[in-house]
Amino acid sequence: MSILLYLPNLATTAVLFVVWELVARYWLPRSDPYLAVLMPAPSLVLRSGWTMIASGELGFHLLTSLKREAVAFAFALSAIPIGLIMGWSRLARAQLDPIIEILRPIPPLAWIPLSILWFGVGDEQNQFIIFLGMFFPILINTIEGVRTVDRNLIRAARSLGAPERSVLWRIVLRAATPQIVTGIRIGLGFGWMALVAAELVGANSGLGFLINDARSVLRTDIITVGMLTIGFTGLVIDVAIRFAMKWFLPWSVSSK
């Protein structure tokens, strides 16, 4: 029933796809055949996508990219304890903040030449680029989450005799968790974008490789399949995180 209630929200999307189909199938071939090749109709994209799913090709590249994303995410979670320390300790923040603020503005793509020299072409190089895309959003949100915790909660815990470790673990971390999860959502999005960019130049599998390989043979339908797969996968990941927030963090305003 809830799905039926959501269907009206897809009206604009449906109209866009219909317009796309009509333009690509009828108008572009008459006006410019070359543009018709560059902009495949949704029906052609759907047909190519189904063929790739049936053959297992799309699933192989998707699972390869997800594996790289998962490994990089596991390492990027190190930003949470670092962010807790920086948000809690002025000394740690003063010492580490200059380093973080120098490295943070550097785009992950700028690290690709060095990462290829360091790790070669393969999973490690891709995972390093993804890690860079994820790490800083998680770190910054963790720091801000800790710094914006209600100080009355901390003072109340201390007045009741709670040691600093318990205050940090049982009060600060739990209060900052919604902000940390927001950082994880942002980080996963940036990591997904960095993954595709890394695979374009430093991989022989994955969705980024699939898109680049299709470009070399002018298969714009496969390019579009790869792009849509990236978008839908990112949507599924984000929806899953939001659902988990509603389940595990019902007090969080951001989960509503």
Protein Blocks (a to p, Z undefined) as FASTA:
>chain_A
ZZmmmmmmmmmmmmmmmmmmmmmmmmmmmmommlmmmmccfklmmmmmmmmmmnommmmm
mmmmmmmmmmmmmmmmmmmmmmmmmmmpmklmmmmmmmmmmmmmpcfklmmmmmmmmnop
ajklmmmmmmmmmmmmmmmmmmmmmmmpcfklmmmmmmnopafklmmmmmmmmmmmmmmm
mmmmmmmmmmmmmmmmmmmmmccedjklmmmmmmmnopaklmmmmmmmmmmmmmmmmmmm
mmmmmmmmmmbmklZZ
